[in-house]
Amino acid sequence: QPERENYKKQNLESYLQCKKIWKSTTPSQWKYFHDLRNLIQIIEDDLDKYESFFSTFEHPKCVQKIAFEILLTLSYYNWDNNLYVSGLVTFLLPILNGFIKDASIDFAITFKDEKVPIDEIESDIFWCFSNFYDKNGLNDSVHPEKQPIFRSLFNDAGDLLNAEFPDIRSILDQN
């Protein structure tokens, strides 16, 4: 039990250090950091787009804020690989729903009706989601630049049809 608590404490400290990086952005940095502004806009747009997913919570805006902070921190945690892309919030929601029943400005409410400080619950969700992201190779499946180029796939499929199924290819050519 003490090992687990120590591990959670280390995770919380690491999470807060990473979160502090983007939280401490000065107005002049903000003005010139276009990538950060674009990243925040994408996350906010997705939270608006998937707003109905948060409607089961009594305080949906508080839960959306938790999601926002986790997703932005994930992008900072590994800027080169985990940078947020549109739709990633949908992968976070099942994990978030597994941790909290609701949230307020100061704390989250677990399914055991325990009040947990926001930073602690964010850290737990963050590390769970980060591990899920890495273990399932989400970087390769959600980032457009990592996805296969469709033209080469279509060309390969066409070559296969020509070589192995010329009758099907001729029907496709006729249509």
BAROVO-537145 format. One record per residue: y, x, z of N, C-alpha, C in turn; residue in one letter. Coordinates in pm, 1 decimal, decimal comma. Each point is the difference from the previous one (the first is absolute). Layout:
+----------+----------+----------+----------+----------+----------+----------+----------+----------+-------+
!     n.c2 !     n.c1 !     n.c3 !    ca.c2 !    ca.c1 !    ca.c3 !     c.c2 !     c.c1 !     c.c3 ! vexke !
+----------+----------+----------+----------+----------+----------+----------+----------+----------+-------+
!        Y !        X !        Z !        Y !        X !        Z !        Y !        X !        Z !     A !
...
+----------+----------+----------+----------+----------+----------+----------+----------+----------+-------+
This chain:
+----------+----------+----------+----------+----------+----------+----------+----------+----------+-------+
!     n.c2 !     n.c1 !     n.c3 !    ca.c2 !    ca.c1 !    ca.c3 !     c.c2 !     c.c1 !     c.c3 ! vexke !
+----------+----------+----------+----------+----------+----------+----------+----------+----------+-------+
!   -120,0 !     81,5 !      0,0 !    120,0 !    -81,5 !      0,0 !    126,3 !     85,8 !      0,0 !     Q !
!      7,7 !    105,7 !     84,8 !    120,0 !     84,1 !     -2,8 !     18,8 !     70,3 !   -135,3 !     P !
!   -110,7 !     35,7 !    -66,6 !     10,2 !     62,9 !   -131,4 !     62,8 !    -95,0 !   -100,5 !     E !
!    -42,9 !   -125,1 !      5,2 !     55,1 !   -100,8 !    -92,3 !    148,0 !    -20,5 !     24,3 !     R !
!     39,6 !     -6,6 !    126,2 !    142,0 !    -16,6 !     32,3 !     81,8 !    120,5 !    -46,3 !     E !
!    -54,8 !    118,7 !     16,0 !     67,8 !    121,3 !    -44,3 !     14,1 !      0,7 !   -152,9 !     N !
!   -105,2 !    -43,1 !    -68,1 !      2,0 !     -9,0 !   -146,3 !    105,7 !   -100,2 !    -46,4 !     Y !
!      4,9 !   -116,9 !     65,0 !    101,2 !   -100,7 !    -34,3 !    141,0 !     53,2 !     24,3 !     K !
!     17,6 !     75,4 !    107,9 !    130,4 !     57,6 !     31,6 !     41,6 !    101,1 !   -106,8 !     K !
!    -92,6 !     83,6 !    -43,6 !     29,6 !     97,0 !   -105,8 !     34,7 !    -71,2 !   -130,7 !     Q !
!    -75,9 !   -103,9 !    -32,8 !     29,5 !    -77,3 !   -121,1 !    138,2 !    -63,7 !      7,7 !     N !
!     34,9 !    -54,0 !    115,9 !    130,9 !    -61,4 !     17,9 !    110,6 !    103,5 !    -18,9 !     L !
!    -15,6 !    116,6 !     59,2 !    100,7 !    105,8 !    -14,6 !     15,3 !     42,1 !   -145,8 !     E !
!   -109,8 !     15,9 !    -70,9 !      5,1 !     37,2 !   -142,0 !     67,6 !   -108,7 !    -82,4 !     S !
!    -36,4 !   -124,6 !     27,6 !     59,9 !   -111,9 !    -72,1 !    151,0 !     -4,0 !     22,6 !     Y !
!     41,2 !     13,5 !    126,1 !    143,1 !     -5,9 !     32,2 !     76,5 !    116,0 !    -62,0 !     L !
!    -60,9 !    116,4 !     -8,9 !     66,2 !    114,2 !    -64,2 !     23,5 !    -27,9 !   -148,1 !     Q !
!    -99,9 !    -54,9 !    -64,8 !     13,6 !    -30,6 !   -141,9 !    102,2 !   -111,7 !    -22,4 !     C !
!     -5,1 !   -100,5 !     83,4 !     93,6 !   -111,7 !    -10,6 !    144,0 !     46,9 !     24,4 !     K !
!     14,2 !     95,8 !     90,2 !    132,0 !     52,8 !     33,1 !     67,4 !     64,4 !   -122,0 !     K !
!    -78,9 !     55,6 !    -89,6 !     55,2 !     65,4 !   -118,8 !     82,4 !    -98,3 !    -81,8 !     I !
!    -58,3 !   -116,4 !    -32,0 !     77,2 !    -93,1 !    -82,3 !    101,4 !    -78,2 !     80,9 !     W !
!    -25,3 !    -17,8 !    130,0 !     95,4 !    -71,2 !     85,5 !    129,2 !     79,9 !     19,1 !     K !
!     -9,8 !    131,8 !     -9,3 !    116,6 !     84,6 !     25,7 !     77,5 !     35,8 !   -127,0 !     S !
!    -26,3 !    -70,2 !   -108,9 !     72,9 !     23,7 !   -123,7 !    147,4 !    -35,9 !     20,0 !     T !
!     85,8 !     94,6 !    -29,5 !    143,7 !    -22,2 !     18,0 !     56,3 !    -80,2 !   -118,2 !     T !
!    116,8 !    -60,8 !     17,3 !     60,1 !    -74,2 !   -111,9 !     22,1 !     86,1 !   -124,4 !     P !
!     38,9 !    126,3 !     16,9 !     20,4 !     84,8 !   -118,1 !   -133,3 !     32,2 !    -67,9 !     S !
!   -105,8 !     20,4 !     78,9 !   -131,7 !     21,5 !    -60,3 !    -44,5 !   -126,6 !    -72,8 !     Q !
!     23,2 !   -112,3 !     63,6 !    -37,3 !   -128,4 !    -58,0 !     66,6 !    -18,4 !   -136,6 !     W !
!    124,6 !     38,9 !     -8,8 !     76,5 !    -16,8 !   -123,5 !    -64,9 !     75,4 !   -116,5 !     K !
!    -53,5 !    118,9 !     26,1 !    -52,5 !     84,3 !   -106,6 !   -152,2 !     -1,7 !    -12,3 !     Y !
!    -67,8 !    -65,5 !     90,4 !   -145,5 !     -2,0 !     -2,0 !    -46,9 !   -126,0 !    -72,2 !     F !
!      3,8 !      4,6 !   -133,2 !    -35,1 !   -116,3 !    -81,6 !   -145,6 !    -42,0 !     19,1 !     H !
!    -89,4 !     97,7 !     14,3 !   -141,3 !    -33,5 !     16,2 !    -23,4 !    -83,3 !    125,6 !     D !
!     68,9 !     34,3 !    107,4 !    -14,0 !    -76,3 !    124,2 !     53,7 !   -141,4 !    -17,8 !     L !
!    114,7 !    -12,5 !    -62,2 !     57,3 !   -133,4 !    -21,8 !    -92,3 !    -84,5 !    -88,4 !     R !
!    -55,6 !     60,8 !   -104,3 !    -93,2 !    -72,7 !    -87,2 !   -126,6 !    -39,0 !     74,1 !     N !
!    -51,5 !     90,2 !     81,0 !   -119,9 !    -26,6 !     77,8 !     21,8 !   -118,3 !     94,2 !     L !
!    110,7 !      2,0 !     70,0 !     31,3 !   -109,6 !     93,2 !     14,8 !   -131,5 !    -74,8 !     I !
!     61,8 !      4,2 !   -116,4 !     17,0 !   -122,3 !    -79,4 !   -135,0 !    -56,9 !    -43,3 !     Q !
!    -92,3 !     86,1 !    -40,6 !   -132,9 !    -45,4 !    -41,8 !    -73,8 !    -64,9 !    117,4 !     I !
!      5,4 !     64,0 !    116,9 !    -67,5 !    -55,3 !    117,9 !     61,6 !   -134,0 !     38,5 !     I !
!    133,4 !     -6,3 !      3,1 !     66,2 !   -125,8 !     35,6 !    -31,2 !   -110,6 !   -100,3 !     E !
!     -1,6 !     34,4 !   -129,1 !    -32,6 !    -99,9 !   -102,4 !   -141,7 !    -54,2 !     19,4 !     D !
!    -93,8 !     90,1 !     31,2 !   -137,6 !    -44,0 !     23,1 !    -11,8 !    -86,1 !    124,5 !     D !
!     71,4 !     36,4 !    104,0 !     -4,6 !    -82,3 !    121,7 !     54,6 !   -139,5 !    -27,6 !     L !
!    102,2 !     -7,4 !    -85,7 !     51,4 !   -131,5 !    -40,7 !   -101,1 !    -73,2 !    -87,9 !     D !
!    -60,1 !     73,0 !    -93,5 !    -96,4 !    -59,8 !    -93,3 !   -120,5 !    -57,6 !     74,9 !     K !
!    -45,6 !     70,0 !    101,2 !   -118,0 !    -42,4 !     75,5 !     37,9 !    -63,2 !    133,8 !     Y !
!    118,7 !    -53,6 !      6,8 !     51,0 !    -61,3 !    122,4 !    -93,7 !   -107,4 !     53,9 !     E !
!    -64,8 !    -72,7 !    -89,3 !    -89,0 !   -108,5 !     44,4 !   -118,5 !     54,2 !     80,6 !     S !
!    -39,0 !    125,4 !    -22,4 !   -110,0 !     59,7 !     76,1 !     35,7 !     16,1 !    147,1 !     F !
!    128,7 !      3,4 !     29,6 !     45,5 !     18,3 !    137,2 !     28,8 !   -133,0 !     69,3 !     F !
!    -15,2 !   -109,2 !    -72,8 !     38,0 !   -131,1 !     53,5 !    -90,5 !    -47,3 !    113,5 !     S !
!   -114,5 !     62,0 !     17,6 !    -89,7 !    -40,5 !    109,0 !     49,5 !     48,4 !    136,3 !     T !
!     93,3 !     92,4 !     -1,3 !     54,9 !     52,7 !    124,8 !    115,8 !    -87,2 !     46,5 !     F !
!     16,0 !    -10,6 !    130,4 !    110,8 !    -77,2 !     55,2 !    134,0 !     67,4 !    -31,0 !     E !
!     -0,4 !    133,1 !     -5,1 !    120,1 !     78,0 !    -30,8 !    -27,1 !     89,5 !   -121,3 !     H !
!     -5,4 !    -58,8 !   -119,7 !    -40,0 !     76,8 !   -118,8 !     92,0 !    118,0 !    -31,3 !     P !
!    129,1 !    -12,5 !     25,1 !     93,0 !    110,1 !    -30,3 !    -28,0 !    121,1 !     88,4 !     K !
!    -39,4 !    -22,4 !    123,2 !    -33,7 !    111,5 !     89,7 !   -125,6 !     72,1 !    -48,7 !     C !
!    -96,2 !    -76,3 !    -49,2 !   -123,5 !     60,9 !    -51,2 !     28,5 !     71,0 !   -132,2 !     V !
!     86,7 !    -57,0 !    -82,6 !     38,7 !     66,7 !   -124,2 !     68,9 !    132,9 !     29,5 !     Q !
!     79,2 !      5,0 !    104,4 !     66,2 !    125,2 !     37,6 !   -103,5 !    105,7 !     38,9 !     K !
!   -103,6 !    -41,0 !     70,4 !   -108,3 !     92,7 !     35,3 !    -65,2 !     52,9 !   -128,6 !     I !
!    -29,0 !    -90,2 !    -92,1 !    -61,9 !     39,8 !   -127,2 !     91,2 !     96,3 !    -75,3 !     A !
!    129,7 !    -30,9 !     -5,1 !     96,4 !     86,0 !    -68,5 !     -2,0 !    141,1 !     58,4 !     F !
!      5,9 !      8,9 !    130,5 !      7,1 !    131,3 !     64,7 !   -128,7 !     79,0 !    -20,1 !     E !
!   -112,4 !    -66,1 !      0,7 !   -127,3 !     67,9 !    -24,5 !     -5,6 !     51,4 !   -143,9 !     I !
!     36,8 !    -84,5 !    -94,8 !     -8,1 !     38,6 !   -140,8 !     98,2 !    111,1 !    -35,0 !     L !
!    119,6 !     -5,8 !     54,2 !     96,5 !    106,4 !    -27,1 !    -44,2 !    130,2 !     66,2 !     L !
!    -52,7 !     -8,6 !    120,0 !    -47,5 !    119,8 !     68,8 !   -119,8 !     59,0 !    -73,3 !     T !
!    -87,9 !    -83,4 !    -53,8 !   -113,4 !     49,0 !    -78,2 !     49,2 !     79,7 !   -120,6 !     L !
!    103,9 !    -49,4 !    -64,3 !     55,3 !     71,7 !   -115,1 !     54,6 !    135,8 !     41,0 !     S !
!     64,7 !      5,6 !    113,7 !     53,1 !    127,6 !     48,7 !   -110,9 !     92,1 !     49,7 !     Y !
!   -101,4 !    -57,7 !     55,7 !   -110,6 !     77,8 !     56,1 !    -63,5 !     88,9 !   -107,0 !     Y !
!    -12,5 !    -54,5 !   -119,9 !    -57,5 !     77,3 !   -109,2 !     71,2 !    -40,0 !   -128,6 !     N !
!    123,4 !     43,6 !    -13,7 !     89,0 !    -40,9 !   -109,2 !    -65,0 !     18,6 !   -136,3 !     W !
!    -73,6 !    107,4 !    -20,4 !    -57,6 !     27,9 !   -132,1 !   -116,1 !    -92,1 !    -36,2 !     D !
!    -72,6 !    -47,8 !     99,6 !   -119,3 !    -79,2 !    -30,3 !      8,5 !   -145,8 !     41,2 !     N !
!     66,4 !    -29,5 !    109,1 !     -3,3 !   -136,0 !     54,0 !    129,0 !    -77,5 !    -23,0 !     N !
!     80,4 !     42,8 !    -93,0 !    125,5 !    -68,0 !    -26,7 !    -26,6 !   -146,3 !    -36,2 !     L !
!     72,3 !    -89,3 !     62,5 !    -23,6 !   -143,3 !    -15,9 !     15,3 !    -43,7 !   -145,6 !     Y !
!    -88,8 !    -86,7 !    -42,0 !     11,2 !    -65,4 !   -130,1 !    -11,2 !   -150,5 !     22,2 !     V !
!     53,3 !    -73,1 !    -93,0 !      1,5 !   -145,5 !      9,9 !   -141,1 !    -53,9 !     22,1 !     S !
!    -12,3 !    -89,6 !     96,2 !   -126,8 !    -65,2 !     28,8 !    -79,8 !     62,5 !    112,9 !     G !
!     39,5 !    118,2 !     46,2 !    -76,1 !     68,6 !    104,4 !      0,4 !    -78,2 !    131,5 !     L !
!    101,7 !    -80,9 !     21,2 !      8,0 !    -79,7 !    122,4 !   -122,5 !    -92,0 !     13,3 !     V !
!    -56,6 !    -41,3 !   -111,1 !   -115,9 !    -88,5 !      5,7 !   -121,9 !     69,9 !     60,2 !     T !
!     -6,0 !    132,7 !     -9,5 !   -108,9 !     76,0 !     61,8 !     24,0 !     18,0 !    149,9 !     F !
!    126,8 !      2,8 !     38,7 !     34,2 !     17,3 !    140,6 !    -21,4 !   -128,5 !     80,1 !     L !
!     25,8 !   -113,4 !    -59,8 !     -1,2 !   -127,4 !     73,3 !   -130,0 !    -29,9 !     74,6 !     L !
!   -117,4 !     19,2 !    -57,6 !   -121,5 !    -28,8 !     79,1 !    -11,7 !     88,3 !    124,9 !     P !
!     43,8 !    123,5 !    -10,4 !     -4,9 !     89,7 !    115,4 !    101,9 !    -44,0 !    103,9 !     I !
!    119,8 !    -31,2 !    -44,8 !    104,7 !    -46,7 !     89,9 !    -44,7 !   -127,9 !     70,6 !     L !
!    -59,9 !    -91,4 !    -75,8 !    -48,9 !   -126,1 !     57,7 !   -111,4 !     22,4 !    100,8 !     N !
!    -71,5 !    109,2 !    -11,7 !   -106,2 !     30,3 !     94,2 !     50,3 !     55,7 !    131,9 !     G !
!    123,3 !     48,8 !      0,9 !     55,5 !     60,7 !    120,7 !     89,0 !    -93,6 !     80,8 !     F !
!     76,5 !    -82,5 !    -69,6 !     98,4 !    -79,6 !     73,9 !     -7,9 !   -148,4 !    -33,2 !     I !
!     31,9 !    -78,2 !    100,1 !      7,6 !   -145,4 !    -15,3 !    142,7 !    -41,0 !    -33,0 !     K !
!     96,8 !     73,7 !     55,3 !    141,7 !    -26,5 !    -27,3 !     80,6 !    119,0 !     49,8 !     D !
!    130,3 !     -5,0 !    -20,4 !     86,6 !    108,2 !     44,5 !    138,8 !    -54,2 !     29,0 !     A !
!     70,1 !     73,0 !     83,5 !    141,2 !    -27,0 !     24,3 !     73,8 !    129,3 !    -32,8 !     S !
!    125,0 !      5,0 !     32,5 !     77,7 !    120,6 !    -28,1 !    -50,2 !    118,3 !     82,5 !     I !
!    -42,4 !    -24,8 !    121,1 !    -35,6 !    107,8 !     93,1 !   -148,8 !     29,0 !     12,6 !     D !
!    -85,7 !    -97,7 !    -29,4 !   -142,1 !     21,4 !     22,7 !    -82,6 !    -84,9 !    -96,2 !     F !
!   -126,8 !     38,8 !    -12,0 !    -96,1 !    -77,9 !    -77,3 !    -95,1 !    -67,6 !     97,6 !     A !
!    -56,0 !   -109,0 !    -43,8 !    -96,0 !    -73,1 !     82,5 !   -136,8 !     13,8 !    -66,4 !     I !
!    -94,3 !     54,1 !     75,0 !   -134,8 !     17,6 !    -52,4 !    -78,3 !   -129,5 !     14,6 !     T !
!   -121,2 !      0,7 !    -51,1 !    -85,2 !   -118,1 !     11,6 !    -53,0 !    -19,1 !    141,3 !     F !
!     19,6 !     99,7 !     84,3 !    -33,8 !    -14,2 !    142,5 !    122,2 !    -46,5 !     78,8 !     K !
!    104,5 !    -40,6 !    -72,5 !    127,8 !    -43,1 !     56,6 !     67,8 !    109,6 !     82,3 !     D !
!    -24,2 !    123,9 !    -36,1 !     68,2 !    113,4 !     63,5 !    126,6 !     31,1 !    -77,3 !     E !
!    104,1 !     36,7 !     73,8 !    125,4 !     41,3 !    -62,5 !     -2,1 !    152,1 !    -11,3 !     K !
!      8,9 !     47,5 !   -124,7 !     -7,1 !    143,4 !    -27,7 !    132,1 !     43,0 !    -63,3 !     V !
!     58,5 !    112,5 !     45,6 !    124,1 !     47,2 !    -62,6 !    -17,5 !     18,4 !   -151,6 !     P !
!    104,4 !    -31,7 !    -73,2 !     -3,4 !      4,5 !   -147,1 !    -46,8 !    136,0 !    -51,2 !     I !
!     55,6 !    108,9 !     53,2 !    -38,9 !    132,5 !    -48,8 !   -149,2 !     25,3 !     17,2 !     D !
!    -56,8 !    -44,6 !    109,4 !   -143,1 !     21,5 !     23,8 !    -85,6 !    -76,4 !    -99,6 !     E !
!     33,6 !   -125,7 !    -23,6 !    -81,0 !    -80,2 !    -92,1 !     18,8 !     50,0 !   -142,3 !     I !
!    123,1 !     39,2 !    -35,2 !     24,1 !     57,0 !   -133,0 !    -84,9 !    124,5 !    -19,9 !     E !
!     -3,7 !     85,5 !    101,1 !    -77,4 !    123,8 !     -9,6 !   -147,9 !    -31,1 !    -22,4 !     S !
!    -54,3 !    -92,1 !     78,3 !   -141,4 !    -35,3 !    -15,2 !    -28,6 !    -54,4 !   -140,0 !     D !
!     84,9 !    -88,9 !    -47,2 !    -18,4 !    -59,2 !   -133,2 !     18,3 !    107,2 !   -106,7 !     I !
!    101,5 !     83,6 !     17,0 !     27,6 !    106,8 !    -96,4 !   -121,9 !     89,1 !    -19,7 !     F !
!    -57,9 !     49,2 !    110,4 !   -111,9 !     93,2 !    -11,2 !   -123,8 !    -68,5 !    -56,5 !     W !
!    -19,3 !   -124,1 !     34,9 !   -111,9 !    -75,7 !    -56,4 !     19,8 !    -15,9 !   -150,9 !     C !
!    120,1 !    -39,7 !    -39,6 !     29,2 !    -19,9 !   -142,1 !     -3,4 !    131,7 !    -76,3 !     F !
!     53,4 !    105,2 !     58,4 !     -0,9 !    131,0 !    -64,9 !   -143,8 !     46,0 !    -26,5 !     S !
!    -87,1 !    -17,7 !     97,8 !   -141,5 !     36,0 !    -18,8 !    -65,0 !    -87,6 !   -107,2 !     N !
!     29,3 !   -128,7 !      3,0 !    -51,7 !    -91,6 !   -102,1 !     48,4 !     42,7 !   -138,1 !     F !
!    127,3 !     33,0 !     -9,7 !     62,4 !     43,0 !   -125,4 !    -71,9 !    122,9 !    -54,8 !     Y !
!    -21,1 !     98,8 !     86,5 !    -63,6 !    124,5 !    -42,9 !   -147,7 !    -18,7 !    -33,0 !     D !
!    -73,8 !    -65,7 !     88,2 !   -144,9 !    -13,3 !    -18,5 !    -36,8 !    -85,4 !   -120,3 !     K !
!     87,5 !    -90,8 !    -38,1 !    -28,9 !    -86,2 !   -114,8 !     69,1 !     44,9 !   -127,5 !     N !
!     63,9 !    114,8 !      4,3 !     64,0 !     53,9 !   -119,4 !    106,2 !    -90,9 !    -57,4 !     G !
!     74,0 !    -68,2 !     86,5 !    103,1 !    -91,5 !    -51,1 !    103,0 !     72,9 !    -85,5 !     L !
!     23,0 !    126,3 !     29,7 !     96,3 !     76,2 !    -78,9 !    -37,1 !     -2,8 !   -148,1 !     N !
!   -128,6 !     10,9 !    -28,8 !    -43,7 !      1,3 !   -139,3 !     -3,2 !   -137,8 !    -63,0 !     D !
!     -9,4 !   -103,3 !     80,9 !    -10,8 !   -133,8 !    -58,1 !    131,4 !    -76,2 !     -5,2 !     S !
!     97,7 !     36,2 !     83,4 !    124,0 !    -77,3 !      1,2 !    115,7 !     67,9 !    -71,0 !     V !
!     -6,0 !    129,3 !    -17,6 !    110,8 !     69,8 !    -64,6 !    -18,8 !      1,9 !   -151,6 !     H !
!     94,4 !    -56,4 !    -73,5 !    -14,4 !    -10,3 !   -145,8 !    -27,0 !    133,7 !    -67,8 !     P !
!     62,6 !    106,7 !     46,8 !    -19,2 !    129,2 !    -65,3 !   -139,7 !     57,4 !     23,8 !     E !
!    -71,9 !    -55,1 !     95,6 !   -136,1 !     46,6 !     28,6 !   -105,0 !    -87,4 !    -67,8 !     K !
!     40,9 !   -115,7 !    -49,6 !    -94,9 !    -90,3 !    -62,0 !    -33,0 !     49,5 !   -141,3 !     Q !
!   -117,2 !    -33,5 !    -50,2 !    -35,4 !     44,3 !   -135,2 !     95,4 !    -58,4 !   -103,1 !     P !
!     20,9 !     74,1 !   -103,6 !     86,6 !    -48,0 !   -108,1 !    -80,7 !    -97,7 !    -84,7 !     I !
!     52,3 !   -118,9 !    -15,6 !    -75,3 !   -105,1 !    -67,8 !    -26,6 !     31,6 !   -146,4 !     F !
!     91,8 !     67,5 !    -68,6 !    -20,5 !     30,4 !   -141,1 !   -128,8 !     79,1 !    -19,4 !     R !
!    -21,3 !    101,0 !     81,3 !   -121,8 !     80,1 !    -15,9 !   -124,0 !    -83,8 !     31,8 !     S !
!     11,2 !    -90,1 !     98,0 !   -113,4 !    -87,7 !     29,6 !    -31,5 !    -91,6 !   -117,8 !     L !
!    103,4 !    -58,3 !    -60,8 !    -21,6 !    -87,4 !   -114,4 !    -56,6 !     77,5 !   -118,6 !     F !
!     49,9 !    121,5 !    -21,6 !    -53,0 !     82,6 !   -108,8 !   -147,1 !     31,6 !     22,7 !     N !
!    -34,7 !     34,9 !    123,1 !   -139,6 !     29,5 !     32,3 !    -87,4 !   -124,1 !    -18,4 !     D !
!     50,5 !   -116,0 !     41,5 !    -75,1 !   -124,4 !    -17,4 !    -18,1 !    -31,0 !   -148,6 !     A !
!    103,5 !     22,9 !    -78,8 !     -9,6 !    -21,1 !   -145,3 !    -99,9 !     93,4 !    -64,8 !     G !
!     -0,1 !    126,9 !     40,1 !    -97,8 !     95,9 !    -52,7 !   -142,2 !    -42,6 !     34,0 !     D !
!    -18,1 !    -47,7 !    124,4 !   -132,5 !    -45,5 !     42,9 !    -43,9 !   -121,0 !    -82,9 !     L !
!     91,8 !    -93,6 !    -24,5 !    -32,8 !   -116,2 !    -82,8 !    -37,0 !     43,0 !   -141,2 !     L !
!     76,3 !     92,4 !    -57,0 !    -29,4 !     48,7 !   -135,2 !   -138,0 !     62,7 !     -7,4 !     N !
!    -32,5 !     81,9 !     97,9 !   -126,3 !     74,1 !     -3,3 !   -120,4 !    -86,2 !     35,6 !     A !
!     13,7 !    -82,7 !    101,6 !   -116,4 !    -70,4 !     53,9 !     -9,5 !   -148,0 !    -37,9 !     E !
!    113,7 !    -62,6 !    -26,5 !      1,8 !   -144,6 !    -26,4 !     90,0 !    -32,4 !   -120,2 !     F !
!    -34,9 !     47,9 !   -120,0 !     87,0 !    -20,9 !   -116,3 !     20,4 !   -147,7 !    -34,3 !     P !
!    -99,4 !    -85,1 !     29,3 !     14,9 !   -143,0 !    -29,2 !    110,9 !    -62,9 !     84,5 !     D !
!      2,4 !     35,3 !    127,6 !    105,8 !    -51,7 !     88,0 !    135,6 !     52,0 !    -46,1 !     I !
!      5,4 !    126,0 !    -38,3 !    126,7 !     58,9 !    -46,7 !     50,1 !    -71,1 !   -124,0 !     R !
!    -90,0 !    -34,3 !    -90,9 !     43,7 !    -67,7 !   -121,8 !     54,0 !   -139,8 !     31,2 !     S !
!    -59,2 !    -67,7 !     98,6 !     51,2 !   -130,9 !     41,6 !    140,8 !     14,9 !     60,6 !     I !
!     18,5 !    102,2 !     81,3 !    133,3 !     24,4 !     57,6 !    101,7 !     31,8 !   -109,0 !     L !
!    -40,4 !     79,2 !    -98,6 !     91,8 !     35,1 !   -110,0 !     39,4 !   -122,0 !    -80,7 !     D !
!    -93,2 !    -95,1 !    -16,7 !     28,7 !   -120,1 !    -78,7 !    102,3 !    -88,7 !     72,7 !     Q !
!     -3,5 !      0,7 !    133,3 !     91,6 !    -85,1 !     76,4 !    128,9 !     73,4 !     22,0 !     N !
+----------+----------+----------+----------+----------+----------+----------+----------+----------+-------+
